[in-house]
Amino acid sequence: MIGTFTSLWNRVFAVLGRVSMYRLALYALAALALVALAVSFFGLVAPTPLELLASAVVLALVCVLTDAAAQAVVRLPWRVESSLITAGILLFVLRPTLDPAGLAGLALGAAVASLSKYVLAWRGRHIFNPAAVGATVLTLVSIALPALGASSWWVGTPVLAAPVILFGLAVLIRTEKVRVIAVFLLVAVAVGVARVATQYQQAGLEVDTVTVLFSVLWSSPFLFLGAFMLSEPLTMPPRRWQQFTVAALVGILAGWPIDLGEISLGQERALLVGNLLAFVFAFSTRSAVKLTLSSRENLTPTVQSLTFRTRRPLSFVPGQYLELDVPHRHADARGTRREFSIASAPEDLPSLTVAFREAPGAQTQSSYKKALARVGEGDTLAVTGVWGDFVLPKKATSAVLMVAAGIGITPFVSQLRHVRLAEEDRDIVLVYVASEAAELAFRDELEASGIPVIVFTRDEPRDLPRHWHWARGVRLDADGLLQVVPDIGARHAYISGPAGLIADLAPALERARSLTTDAFSGY
């Protein structure tokens, strides 16, 4: 059952992976705005059609122009997607209007939101969600100047609940934050229901728990806050338990806003508190680290490795991934940033290696890969963050099965190199799946680890090390895995590779003690 669900999940992820997470978030917000505009003609949402259109234009123009000016000053490439995402979020958080003073308030919120990316930042990474900062500042200013308006979160209405869930779920699957936001929603709704029930009881009114539950879930902004704001990768800590902690804290504060006098600790302020906790959790990794390319190496006919030197300290756990920014003109839908599993070990720092698959002469090559191919030795790129929970069990006595599909070998190379350099004693078996023998990358490093390696390729590899075995004639299914790894039921299975291949292989790993996946989105 787990393997089947994992298979379905990765098939969906493989489709969504054709679009960058930033472009997908922009598309989702644009689609939600169109739905809101359509229902506004029937009076089903608070803003009128003209209010929505005018507010959207003001927010987009101010965010784009402010970002363009700021990025010119700090000499960063212009990212129009980021500007439009901020504007799209603010459209649903602030109060759309046609009033000149209200439009000035929207412009103020948008300008503050965009500037916060550069002012409230740590080593090139913003600390707080920009839209939450803009909404908070406007709300505070509106205490003295009420004509400017304040945050309204009009998106929290039953008529928009289904579209928010649909478009938000696509974003959450792409960013792999479904479980984290589920925790937030569970906590926020539970606390919100408790709050409303308490208020009813204090007023001497009868409490209908079911009615209150549906009211809190469908008429609150929790769905939008979780899907489009809390899930922002750049303000999330790297480990899942840290993300769960932040999600629970924001859920508590959003579900039961604390009265601060003139205002309450509402949705956006609750998110800012969560962002601050996330920054504390991830202080050592929440910075944009510059990497200088040292060398390139062709590992196989289609796999290439890049080795960099870090300009600042960078910490990671073997198995984690980084996001590498390669700015270039005319970027396609997959964007200018991509995730790469780190192939080197922490002990190798300040040297750091990543690897990727690049089919020579491919006509469908992304603009990102074309730009990456033009990066030369001595050129500098930026790492925008390190994330991931694809890490080995804490207990070194836990038996592990690694299943690498193609380029998915990279996180395992990092882990095995660390195990060897740290002189850890672990029971590990590696199943390495490749299209052909020539595509087996990192052979020297895997051989040095000394672990058993079972190779699945169409043709027989030559000169295999003594502890390697070619699975001649064995089908890569549940029975085939049991044949080559008889004790699979006692092992924790880890599988890494393209999402489509993981979808094919996951059901065969249902017999393992546990299953952890690391899918690579297309690029």
C-alpha positions as CSV (number, residue, x, y, z in Angstrom):
1,M,0.0,0.0,0.0
2,I,2.8,2.4,0.9
3,G,4.7,1.6,-2.2
4,T,1.6,2.1,-4.4
5,F,0.9,5.5,-2.8
6,T,4.5,6.5,-3.3
7,S,4.4,5.4,-6.9
8,L,1.3,7.5,-7.6
9,W,2.8,10.5,-5.7
10,N,6.0,10.4,-7.7
11,R,4.1,10.2,-11.0
12,V,2.3,13.4,-10.1
13,F,5.5,14.9,-9.0
14,A,7.2,14.0,-12.3
15,V,4.5,15.9,-14.2
16,L,4.7,19.0,-11.9
17,G,8.5,18.8,-12.0
18,R,8.4,20.1,-15.6
19,V,7.7,23.5,-14.2
20,S,9.8,25.3,-11.6
21,M,8.2,25.7,-8.2
22,Y,8.3,29.5,-8.5
23,R,6.6,29.5,-11.9
24,L,4.0,27.0,-10.7
25,A,3.2,29.2,-7.7
26,L,2.8,32.1,-10.0
27,Y,0.5,30.1,-12.3
28,A,-1.6,28.9,-9.3
29,L,-2.0,32.5,-8.0
30,A,-3.0,33.7,-11.4
31,A,-5.5,31.0,-11.8
32,L,-6.9,31.8,-8.3
33,A,-7.2,35.5,-9.2
34,L,-9.1,34.6,-12.4
35,V,-11.5,32.5,-10.4
36,A,-12.0,35.3,-7.9
37,L,-12.6,37.8,-10.7
38,A,-15.2,35.5,-12.3
39,V,-17.2,35.0,-9.0
40,S,-16.9,38.7,-8.2
41,F,-19.3,39.5,-11.1
42,F,-21.9,37.6,-9.1
43,G,-21.1,39.3,-5.8
44,L,-19.8,36.1,-4.2
45,V,-16.6,37.7,-2.9
46,A,-16.1,41.0,-1.1
47,P,-14.2,42.9,-3.8
48,T,-15.9,44.0,-7.0
49,P,-14.4,43.2,-10.4
50,L,-13.0,46.7,-10.9
51,E,-11.5,46.7,-7.4
52,L,-9.8,43.5,-8.1
53,L,-8.4,44.6,-11.4
54,A,-7.2,48.0,-10.2
55,S,-5.6,46.6,-7.1
56,A,-3.9,43.8,-9.0
57,V,-2.4,46.4,-11.4
58,V,-1.1,48.6,-8.6
59,L,0.4,45.7,-6.6
60,A,2.1,44.2,-9.7
61,L,3.5,47.5,-10.9
62,V,4.9,48.5,-7.4
63,C,6.3,45.1,-6.7
64,V,8.0,44.8,-10.1
65,L,9.4,48.3,-10.1
66,T,10.6,48.1,-6.4
67,D,12.3,44.8,-7.0
68,A,13.9,46.0,-10.2
69,A,15.3,49.1,-8.5
70,A,16.6,47.1,-5.5
71,Q,18.1,44.4,-7.6
72,A,19.9,47.0,-9.7
73,V,21.4,48.5,-6.6
74,V,22.6,45.2,-5.1
75,R,23.6,43.9,-8.5
76,L,21.3,40.9,-8.6
77,P,19.5,39.5,-11.7
78,W,16.0,40.7,-12.0
79,R,13.4,38.1,-11.0
80,V,10.0,39.1,-12.3
81,E,8.4,35.9,-11.1
82,S,9.3,36.7,-7.5
83,S,7.8,40.1,-7.8
84,L,4.5,38.9,-9.3
85,I,4.2,36.1,-6.7
86,T,4.5,38.7,-3.9
87,A,1.9,40.9,-5.7
88,G,-0.4,37.9,-6.2
89,I,-0.3,36.9,-2.5
90,L,-0.9,40.5,-1.4
91,L,-4.0,40.7,-3.7
92,F,-5.7,38.1,-1.5
93,V,-4.3,39.4,1.9
94,L,-5.0,43.1,1.6
95,R,-8.3,44.9,0.9
96,P,-8.8,45.6,-2.9
97,T,-10.3,49.0,-3.5
98,L,-10.8,51.8,-5.9
99,D,-10.3,54.5,-3.3
100,P,-7.1,56.6,-4.0
101,A,-6.1,56.4,-0.4
102,G,-6.7,52.7,-0.3
103,L,-4.7,52.2,-3.5
104,A,-1.9,54.2,-1.9
105,G,-2.0,51.8,1.0
106,L,-1.7,48.9,-1.3
107,A,1.3,50.5,-3.0
108,L,2.9,51.0,0.5
109,G,2.3,47.4,1.4
110,A,3.7,46.2,-1.9
111,A,6.8,48.4,-1.7
112,V,7.5,47.3,1.9
113,A,7.1,43.7,1.0
114,S,9.5,43.9,-1.9
115,L,12.1,45.9,0.0
116,S,12.0,43.4,2.9
117,K,13.7,40.9,0.7
118,Y,16.8,43.0,0.8
119,V,16.6,44.9,4.1
120,L,15.3,42.1,6.4
121,A,17.8,39.6,5.0
122,W,20.8,37.5,6.1
123,R,23.6,36.9,3.7
124,G,21.5,37.2,0.6
125,R,18.4,35.3,2.0
126,H,15.3,37.1,3.2
127,I,14.3,36.1,6.8
128,F,10.6,36.8,6.7
129,N,7.8,36.1,4.2
130,P,7.7,39.4,2.1
131,A,3.9,39.5,1.8
132,A,3.5,39.0,5.5
133,V,5.9,41.9,6.2
134,G,4.1,44.2,3.8
135,A,0.7,43.4,5.3
136,T,2.0,43.8,8.8
137,V,3.5,47.2,8.2
138,L,0.4,48.5,6.4
139,T,-1.8,47.3,9.2
140,L,0.4,49.1,11.8
141,V,0.4,52.3,9.7
142,S,-3.3,52.1,9.3
143,I,-3.7,52.6,13.1
144,A,-2.8,56.2,12.5
145,L,-4.0,56.5,8.9
146,P,-7.1,54.2,8.6
147,A,-7.9,55.5,5.1
148,L,-4.9,53.4,3.8
149,G,-6.6,50.2,4.7
150,A,-5.2,47.1,6.3
151,S,-4.9,43.4,5.8
152,S,-8.4,41.8,5.4
153,W,-7.7,38.2,4.2
154,W,-10.8,38.2,2.1
155,V,-9.6,35.0,0.5
156,G,-11.0,33.2,3.5
157,T,-14.4,32.5,2.0
158,P,-16.2,29.3,1.2
159,V,-16.6,30.1,-2.5
160,L,-12.8,30.2,-2.9
161,A,-12.0,27.2,-0.6
162,A,-12.1,24.6,-3.3
163,P,-9.9,26.6,-5.8
164,V,-7.4,27.3,-3.0
165,I,-7.2,23.6,-2.1
166,L,-6.8,22.6,-5.8
167,F,-4.2,25.1,-6.8
168,G,-2.5,25.1,-3.4
169,L,-2.2,21.3,-3.5
170,A,-0.3,21.5,-6.8
171,V,2.2,24.0,-5.2
172,L,2.6,21.8,-2.1
173,I,3.2,18.6,-4.1
174,R,5.8,20.5,-6.2
175,T,7.5,21.9,-3.0
176,E,7.1,18.6,-1.1
177,K,5.4,20.4,1.8
178,V,2.0,18.6,1.9
179,R,2.7,16.9,5.3
180,V,4.1,20.1,6.8
181,I,1.1,22.2,5.8
182,A,-1.3,19.4,6.9
183,V,0.2,19.7,10.4
184,F,-0.4,23.4,10.3
185,L,-4.0,23.1,9.2
186,L,-4.7,20.4,11.8
187,V,-3.3,22.6,14.6
188,A,-4.8,25.9,13.3
189,V,-8.3,24.4,12.8
190,A,-8.3,22.6,16.1
191,V,-7.2,25.7,18.0
192,G,-9.6,27.9,16.0
193,V,-12.5,25.6,16.8
194,A,-11.5,25.7,20.5
195,R,-11.4,29.5,20.4
196,V,-14.8,29.9,18.8
197,A,-16.4,27.3,21.1
198,T,-14.9,29.2,24.1
199,Q,-16.3,32.5,22.9
200,Y,-19.8,30.9,22.4
201,Q,-19.7,29.4,25.9
202,Q,-18.7,32.8,27.4
203,A,-21.6,34.4,25.6
204,G,-24.0,31.8,26.9
205,L,-24.7,30.4,23.4
206,E,-25.1,26.7,22.4
207,V,-22.1,25.3,20.6
208,D,-22.6,23.2,17.5
209,T,-19.1,21.7,17.0
210,V,-19.7,20.5,13.4
211,T,-20.9,24.0,12.3
212,V,-18.0,25.7,14.0
213,L,-15.6,23.2,12.5
214,F,-16.8,23.9,8.9
215,S,-17.0,27.6,9.5
216,V,-13.4,27.7,10.7
217,L,-12.1,25.5,7.9
218,W,-13.9,27.0,5.0
219,S,-14.3,30.6,6.1
220,S,-10.8,31.2,7.5
221,P,-7.7,32.1,5.6
222,F,-5.8,29.0,6.9
223,L,-5.9,27.2,3.6
224,F,-4.3,30.1,1.7
225,L,-1.8,31.0,4.4
226,G,-0.6,27.4,4.5
227,A,-0.4,26.7,0.8
228,F,1.0,30.0,-0.5
229,M,2.9,31.6,2.4
230,L,4.0,29.2,5.1
231,S,5.2,26.7,2.4
232,E,7.7,29.2,1.0
233,P,11.0,27.2,0.7
234,L,13.3,30.2,1.3
235,T,11.8,30.8,4.8
236,M,11.6,27.2,5.8
237,P,14.2,25.4,7.9
238,P,16.1,22.5,6.3
239,R,14.9,19.5,8.3
240,R,11.3,18.2,8.4
241,W,11.0,18.0,12.2
242,Q,12.0,21.7,12.3
243,Q,9.3,22.4,9.6
244,F,6.7,20.6,11.6
245,T,7.6,22.6,14.7
246,V,7.3,25.9,12.8
247,A,4.0,24.8,11.3
248,A,2.6,23.9,14.7
249,L,3.6,27.2,16.2
250,V,2.1,29.2,13.3
251,G,-1.0,27.1,13.6
252,I,-1.4,27.9,17.3
253,L,-0.8,31.6,16.9
254,A,-3.1,31.8,13.8
255,G,-5.8,29.7,15.4
256,W,-6.0,31.8,18.5
257,P,-4.7,35.3,17.8
258,I,-3.2,37.1,20.8
259,D,-4.7,40.5,21.5
260,L,-1.9,43.2,21.2
261,G,-4.1,46.2,21.9
262,E,-4.8,48.1,18.7
263,I,-4.2,44.9,16.6
264,S,-4.0,41.2,17.3
265,L,-1.4,38.7,16.5
266,G,-3.2,37.8,13.3
267,Q,-2.4,35.6,10.4
268,E,0.5,37.5,9.0
269,R,2.1,38.2,12.4
270,A,1.8,34.6,13.3
271,L,3.7,33.7,10.1
272,L,6.4,36.2,11.0
273,V,6.9,34.6,14.4
274,G,7.2,31.2,12.6
275,N,9.7,32.7,10.1
276,L,11.8,33.9,13.0
277,L,11.8,30.4,14.6
278,A,12.7,28.9,11.3
279,F,15.7,31.4,11.0
280,V,16.9,30.3,14.4
281,F,16.6,26.7,13.5
282,A,18.5,27.2,10.2
283,F,20.9,29.9,11.2
284,S,24.0,28.0,9.8
285,T,22.3,27.2,6.5
286,R,20.1,30.2,5.9
287,S,22.5,32.2,3.7
288,A,23.3,32.5,0.0
289,V,26.7,30.9,-0.3
290,K,28.9,31.7,-3.3
291,L,30.5,28.8,-5.1
292,T,33.4,29.1,-7.5
293,L,33.7,26.3,-10.1
294,S,36.9,24.4,-9.8
295,S,36.5,21.7,-12.4
296,R,34.2,19.6,-14.6
297,E,34.4,15.9,-15.1
298,N,32.5,13.6,-17.5
299,L,31.7,10.6,-15.3
300,T,29.7,8.7,-18.0
301,P,28.6,9.5,-21.5
302,T,25.6,11.4,-20.0
303,V,26.6,12.3,-16.4
304,Q,28.8,15.2,-15.6
305,S,30.1,16.4,-12.2
306,L,30.9,19.9,-11.1
307,T,33.3,20.6,-8.2
308,F,33.2,24.0,-6.5
309,R,35.0,25.7,-3.7
310,T,32.8,27.5,-1.2
311,R,33.5,31.1,-0.3
312,R,31.7,30.8,3.1
313,P,31.2,28.1,5.6
314,L,28.4,25.7,4.5
315,S,27.0,22.9,6.6
316,F,24.9,20.0,5.4
317,V,24.1,16.4,6.3
318,P,25.0,13.7,3.8
319,G,21.9,13.0,1.6
320,Q,20.7,16.6,1.6
321,Y,20.4,18.8,-1.5
322,L,21.1,22.4,-2.4
323,E,19.5,24.9,-4.7
324,L,21.9,26.2,-7.3
325,D,21.1,29.5,-9.0
326,V,22.2,30.0,-12.6
327,P,20.9,33.3,-13.8
328,H,20.3,33.5,-17.6
329,R,18.2,35.4,-20.1
330,H,15.0,33.9,-21.6
331,A,14.6,31.2,-19.0
332,D,12.0,28.6,-19.8
333,A,9.2,27.4,-17.5
334,R,11.7,25.4,-15.4
335,G,13.3,28.6,-14.2
336,T,16.8,29.6,-13.2
337,R,17.2,27.6,-10.0
338,R,17.5,23.9,-9.6
339,E,18.0,21.4,-6.8
340,F,21.0,19.1,-6.8
341,S,21.9,16.4,-4.3
342,I,25.3,17.0,-2.9
343,A,27.7,14.2,-4.0
344,S,30.6,15.1,-1.7
345,A,30.9,14.5,2.0
346,P,31.0,17.3,4.7
347,E,34.6,16.2,5.4
348,D,35.5,17.4,1.8
349,L,34.5,21.1,2.5
350,P,35.3,23.7,1.3
351,S,35.3,21.5,-1.8
352,L,31.7,20.6,-2.9
353,T,30.6,18.4,-5.7
354,V,27.2,17.9,-7.5
355,A,26.4,15.8,-10.6
356,F,23.7,15.9,-13.2
357,R,22.6,14.0,-16.3
358,E,23.0,15.8,-19.6
359,A,22.2,13.9,-22.8
360,P,24.5,15.2,-25.5
361,G,22.7,16.9,-28.4
362,A,19.3,16.6,-26.7
363,Q,16.7,18.8,-28.4
364,T,14.6,19.2,-25.3
365,Q,17.4,20.5,-23.1
366,S,16.2,23.2,-20.7
367,S,17.5,26.7,-20.8
368,Y,19.0,26.0,-17.3
369,K,21.2,23.2,-18.5
370,K,22.3,25.3,-21.5
371,A,23.3,28.1,-19.1
372,L,25.0,25.7,-16.8
373,A,27.1,24.3,-19.7
374,R,28.4,27.8,-20.3
375,V,29.7,28.2,-16.8
376,G,33.5,28.0,-16.8
377,E,36.2,27.4,-14.3
378,G,36.5,30.4,-12.0
379,D,32.9,31.5,-12.5
380,T,30.7,32.0,-9.5
381,L,27.3,30.7,-8.8
382,A,25.0,31.1,-5.7
383,V,23.5,28.4,-3.5
384,T,20.3,29.7,-2.1
385,G,19.8,27.1,0.5
386,V,20.3,23.5,1.8
387,W,17.4,21.3,2.6
388,G,16.3,17.6,2.9
389,D,15.6,14.7,5.1
390,F,17.0,12.0,2.9
391,V,19.5,11.1,5.6
392,L,20.6,7.8,7.0
393,P,19.1,6.5,10.3
394,K,20.7,7.9,13.4
395,K,21.3,4.4,14.7
396,A,24.4,3.0,12.9
397,T,23.1,-0.5,13.7
398,S,20.1,0.0,11.4
399,A,20.4,-2.1,8.2
400,V,20.0,0.0,5.1
401,L,19.1,-0.8,1.4
402,M,20.0,1.9,-1.0
403,V,18.3,1.9,-4.4
404,A,19.8,4.3,-6.9
405,A,18.1,4.9,-10.3
406,G,20.4,6.6,-12.7
407,I,21.6,10.0,-11.5
408,G,20.0,9.2,-8.1
409,I,23.3,7.7,-7.0
410,T,24.5,11.2,-6.0
411,P,23.1,11.4,-2.4
412,F,24.3,7.9,-1.7
413,V,27.8,8.8,-2.8
414,S,27.8,11.5,-0.2
415,Q,26.5,9.2,2.5
416,L,28.9,6.4,1.7
417,R,31.9,8.7,1.5
418,H,31.0,10.2,4.9
419,V,30.5,6.7,6.4
420,R,34.0,5.8,5.1
421,L,35.8,9.0,6.2
422,A,34.0,9.0,9.6
423,E,34.9,5.3,10.1
424,E,31.3,4.3,10.8
425,D,30.3,0.7,10.8
426,R,27.0,0.3,8.9
427,D,25.3,-2.6,7.2
428,I,24.5,-1.2,3.7
429,V,23.5,-2.8,0.4
430,L,23.3,-0.8,-2.8
431,V,21.1,-1.6,-5.7
432,Y,22.3,0.4,-8.7
433,V,19.9,0.7,-11.7
434,A,21.3,2.2,-14.9
435,S,20.3,2.0,-18.6
436,E,23.6,0.4,-19.5
437,A,27.0,-0.4,-17.9
438,A,28.6,2.7,-19.3
439,E,26.2,4.8,-17.2
440,L,27.5,3.5,-13.8
441,A,28.9,6.7,-12.3
442,F,31.2,7.2,-9.3
443,R,32.4,3.6,-9.6
444,D,35.7,4.3,-7.8
445,E,34.0,6.0,-4.8
446,L,31.4,3.2,-4.5
447,E,34.2,0.6,-4.7
448,A,36.1,2.3,-1.9
449,S,33.1,2.1,0.3
450,G,33.4,-1.7,0.4
451,I,29.7,-2.4,0.5
452,P,27.9,-5.0,-1.6
453,V,26.5,-3.5,-4.9
454,I,23.9,-5.2,-7.1
455,V,23.9,-3.8,-10.6
456,F,20.8,-3.8,-12.9
457,T,21.8,-2.9,-16.4
458,R,20.8,-4.3,-19.8
459,D,24.4,-5.2,-20.7
460,E,26.9,-6.9,-18.5
461,P,29.4,-4.5,-16.9
462,R,33.1,-5.4,-17.3
463,D,35.7,-5.7,-14.5
464,L,33.3,-5.5,-11.6
465,P,34.9,-5.3,-8.2
466,R,34.8,-8.4,-6.0
467,H,31.8,-7.3,-3.9
468,W,29.7,-6.2,-6.9
469,H,27.2,-8.4,-8.6
470,W,25.4,-8.1,-11.9
471,A,21.7,-9.2,-11.6
472,R,21.7,-11.2,-14.8
473,G,18.2,-12.2,-15.8
474,V,16.6,-10.9,-12.6
475,R,13.5,-8.7,-13.0
476,L,13.5,-5.5,-11.0
477,D,10.2,-6.2,-9.2
478,A,9.3,-7.4,-5.7
479,D,10.4,-11.0,-6.3
480,G,13.5,-9.9,-8.0
481,L,14.6,-7.6,-5.2
482,L,13.9,-10.4,-2.7
483,Q,16.1,-12.6,-4.7
484,V,19.1,-10.3,-4.7
485,V,18.4,-8.8,-1.2
486,P,16.9,-11.7,0.8
487,D,16.8,-9.7,4.1
488,I,14.9,-6.7,2.6
489,G,12.3,-7.0,5.3
490,A,14.9,-6.1,7.9
491,R,16.3,-3.1,6.0
492,H,15.3,0.6,5.8
493,A,14.9,1.3,2.1
494,Y,16.1,4.5,0.5
495,I,15.4,5.1,-3.2
496,S,16.7,8.1,-5.2
497,G,16.3,9.1,-8.8
498,P,14.0,10.6,-11.4
499,A,10.4,10.7,-10.2
500,G,9.1,8.5,-13.0
501,L,11.6,5.7,-12.1
502,I,10.8,6.0,-8.4
503,A,7.2,5.5,-9.3
504,D,8.0,2.3,-11.1
505,L,10.3,0.9,-8.4
506,A,8.5,2.0,-5.2
507,P,5.9,-0.8,-5.2
508,A,8.8,-3.4,-5.2
509,L,10.1,-2.0,-1.9
510,E,6.9,-2.5,0.1
511,R,8.5,-5.4,2.0
512,A,11.2,-3.1,3.5
513,R,10.9,-1.9,7.1
514,S,10.5,1.6,5.9
515,L,10.7,3.6,2.6
516,T,12.2,7.0,2.1
517,T,12.3,8.6,-1.4
518,D,14.3,11.4,-3.0
519,A,12.8,12.3,-6.3
520,F,14.6,14.5,-8.8
521,S,12.3,16.9,-10.7
522,G,13.0,17.3,-14.4
523,Y,15.3,20.0,-15.7
